[in-house]
Amino acid sequence: MKHITIIFFLLISIGFSQSLTNSQLDKIKKELTESSEIITAPEVELEKFDFDPDAVTLTSKKSINVEEDFFGYDYFRKDYKIYDNIPTPSNYVLGPGDNITISMWGESNMQTSLTLNKNGSIFYGDIGFINLSNKTIKDAEILLKEKLSSIYSTLKDENNSTSLSIEVGKLKSINIFFTGNIANPGINLIHPFSDIFSAISQAGGINRNGSLRTVQLIRAGKVINTVDFYSFFMEGNNTFSNIKLIDGDIIHIPSVNKRVFISGSVNRSSNFELLNNESLSKVLFYASGLTSDASSDIKITQIIPFEDRTSNDNARSSITMNLKDKDSIILNNGDSIYIKSISLVDLDVEVYGKVKSPGPYPAFNTTLKNVLDVAGGFDDPTFRQSIREDEIIILRPDSNQFYSKEIKISYKDADQFKLEPNDKIFVYEDINYRNSFTYRIQGEVFKPGTYPFKAGGTTVQEALTLAGGITELSSERNISIKQDFTYLDDDGNQISTSEVINNVSLDFEIGINSVITLSPFENVVRVIGNVYNPGLITYQKGKKLPRYIELAGGHKPNSIKRKVYIKRANGNIEQSGRITLGLGKNIYPGDTIYVPLNENPQDFDITSFISDISTTLANIAAILLIVDNQTD
C-alpha cells in the first residue's frame, strides 16, 4: 500500500497535463509491477446524498437530519402581504366593518363614503338604514338603485339617466377559526379575499405534526372541502382558490396518519406524508424521481405496527426489494427507504508518458492504436520524433500471477492489440531528440552569444577563446557564471534554480544553460556599511583595504572590524582577516568593501579592543619619540 501511495502522490504532483520523464515512467511501472494492488484515480462524488438509515455515520458532505427534513411545510413559512389596491372580487360579500364609496354621475352627480355598522347596514339621509350585509357588490348596487330612486328619479330614467356604482374602500377582516396542528390555533383575523392556503400562511403555517394531505374547511358544522396540498406542490393543481372564506369558517388541520423517509439516489431526500392507499411509486414521485446512477435495489427499514408486534425487541425489520415492485409495495408509518446507487465498474485504461494528453481513456471495444491516437502525438511528425514508438509498455493485471503482466508493443502493431479495463500504457520519450544543449557568454568579449554545449565538457578558458577573448574593458577578475542547479526540498520535490557560482577559475567546466558574464572594468571601489561616507571611491593602484575605509570617512562607532569582507567583481567573497584587519589585502577595480555594524554594542569586541590599544600605543610611542628628539 505504501508503494501505491507513493505513486499516487507522484502522479498528483506531476499532473496528467504534463508528460512524465522516462525515469519517472520506469519508477511507476516498477511499483505497479511489484504490487498486486490496482491504482485508480480518485472517484468524483456523484450522489447528492448517500444515507443508509441503519448506518452509524453519514457519508455525504451535507448531513441529513431525519427528524427535521419534512417536505411541504416551508411553503407556508412566507411573509404574507395583502395590498389595499388589489381589485375587489365581483363575488365579494359585504359585511360589518366594510367601508364603501357610493358614486353617482350623469343627470345627478354625488359621491359619499359610508361604513357598514355591526348589523351590516348603512345610514343614508332622507331614507334611513339600508341593510347590505351578506350581499355581493352587484347585489348591493341593485338594492341602492332601488332605494335611492325615491330621491334621484333619474336612476331609473333611461333618457336622462344617472349611473350608480359601489367601490369597496377599507376592508373588514374576517374571523376564521383554526383547529388542530396549526402554529396559531384559535380565532385569527384573516384578509377577506383569502383562500385556505393564504389563510394558513397568515396563521403562521402548519406545524410538523399536521397533515398537508387532508386539510378540512368546515362551514356551518359540515366539511365542505378537503384539500390535498401535495397536488399543488408537485403539479401546480390549485383546487382550493375557488372556495372563498367567509366569517366564521373553521379550518381544521388533522394529525399526520402515515409518514415515510426516503434517501439515497433520489433527487429530493425528505420525509413525505402518504395516504393509506399510496405505494412506493408515489413516494418516488414526491422525491422527484431517481438520480441517473440509481440502482434497482432498495432497502426498507420498517417499523412494525403495534398490532403486529410480538414484542418490542422485534419492532424493527429491514428488507431488500427491487424497484420493479414499487407499485405493489405499501409502506408503514415511520418506514425509511434507501435507494442504492449502482456499483462502480472498471471501464478505463490509463496512458502515461510522452503523449500530448495523458490520462484515462475508455477501454470498451477499442485497440491500443485508437487510444494512442486520441492521446495525441503520433500524428504530429515533429512530436513523434521524440517518442520511442517501438517500446510501448502495457501492464495488465493477471489473476494467474502475483505481478502484473508486462507486454511490449510497437506502435506499428498497436492496431492489432485489443485493450482491457485497467491496462496501464507507458509511452517513453526518445531522449536523444531533445538533447540540443547550449550555454551563453555575454558582456565584454569580442563574440558574445549562444554556443553549443559539447560532449566532454567546456572550460571557462575554452569558452572565452571561442568568444574571441576578453576586451580591454574587462579582465579575468570580472568573470561571473550563473548555472542551473537542481535539488530536492524537504518534501522530496525537485526544485530547479539558477544561481551565481563563487570562486570560478579558468579551468572550471561550465554546465548546460550556463551564462558567462564579463563585467566591464570599473575604475572605482565601493565602500558600504558602517562608515561615515559610504559610496564609490576612486581606485588607487597598490592601496590596501584600510586605506579605502579611511577614504570613506573611517569606521563609525560599533563597527565589527574583524568581520569586514570584500566582494570581488566576479562575485567571490574574501574576509579581511581577524588579526591583520586587511592590512595586506589587495583591492581591485570593481570591488565592494562591506563594513558591518554591531547590533549589540554592549558585546565586548576583543579584536577592536586590541586594535584600539595598538593604535593608542603607537600614538604614545610617536609622541615620546618626538619629545625625545626635541630634548636632544
CORUR-V458573 format. One record per run of one state. SS is the DSSP state (~ for helix, > for strand, _ for the rest). FROM is the first residue (numbers start at 1). LEN is the number of residues. If there is no record, write none. Layout:
SS/FROM/LEN
SS/FROM/LEN
This chain:
_/1/1
~/2/13
_/15/7
~/22/12
_/34/36
>/70/1
_/71/2
~/73/4
_/77/16
>/93/1
_/94/5
>/99/8
_/107/3
>/110/6
_/116/5
>/121/4
_/125/3
>/128/4
_/132/4
>/136/1
~/137/12
_/149/4
~/153/4
_/157/5
>/162/7
_/169/4
>/173/8
_/181/1
>/182/1
_/183/3
>/186/6
_/192/4
~/196/7
_/203/3
>/206/1
_/207/3
>/210/1
_/211/4
>/215/5
_/220/2
>/222/6
_/228/1
~/229/7
_/236/14
>/250/4
_/254/1
>/255/1
_/256/3
>/259/6
_/265/1
>/266/1
_/267/3
>/270/4
_/274/5
>/279/1
~/280/7
_/287/3
>/290/1
_/291/3
>/294/10
_/304/2
~/306/3
_/309/3
~/312/3
_/315/1
>/316/7
~/323/3
_/326/4
>/330/1
_/331/5
>/336/6
_/342/6
>/348/6
_/354/5
>/359/4
_/363/4
>/367/1
~/368/8
_/376/5
~/381/4
_/385/2
>/387/1
_/388/4
>/392/5
_/397/8
>/405/5
_/410/1
~/411/6
_/417/1
>/418/1
_/419/5
>/424/4
_/428/1
>/429/1
_/430/1
~/431/4
_/435/3
>/438/6
_/444/1
>/445/1
_/446/3
>/449/4
_/453/5
>/458/2
~/460/7
_/467/3
>/470/1
_/471/5
~/476/3
>/479/10
_/489/5
>/494/8
_/502/7
>/509/2
_/511/4
>/515/4
_/519/5
>/524/6
_/530/1
>/531/1
_/532/3
>/535/4
_/539/5
>/544/1
~/545/7
_/552/3
>/555/1
_/556/3
>/559/1
_/560/1
~/561/3
_/564/1
>/565/3
_/568/5
>/573/3
_/576/10
>/586/1
_/587/5
>/592/4
_/596/1
>/597/1
_/598/8
~/606/26
_/632/1
